């Protein structure tokens, strides 16, 4: 599998408060960004995989809602996360 538990812990350790803090908004957004990049590469090769396309759109929506939440709560954390992950609105 492309996303192991060690890789998840690495994302949460880097962007969240700790490796076990899976509820942090920054960690979830980083994880979603990694999954979105992986699914995008898959869809470039398999254009007619509509179930993957649907799950990609759902992930993008989830990430967007979390980014909006973070933007409302703390604009500085939002800006630093956008810069770290190279996400543009």
Residue pairs with C-beta under 8 A, 6 or more apart in sequence:
2 38
3 34
3 35
3 38
7 34
8 22
8 31
9 19
9 20
10 19
11 27
11 30
11 31
11 34
12 18
12 19
12 20
12 21
12 22
12 24
12 27
12 30
12 31
13 19
14 30
15 24
15 26
15 27
15 29
15 30
15 81
15 84
16 22
16 24
16 26
16 27
17 24
21 27
22 28
25 66
25 69
25 70
25 73
26 70
26 77
26 81
28 66
29 63
29 66
29 67
29 70
29 81
29 85
30 81
30 85
32 59
32 62
32 63
32 66
33 63
33 85
33 87
35 59
36 56
36 59
36 60
36 63
39 52
39 55
39 56
39 59
40 56
42 49
42 52
43 49
43 52
43 53
43 56
46 52
67 78
67 81
67 82
67 87
67 89
70 77
70 78
70 81
71 78
81 87
82 88
82 89
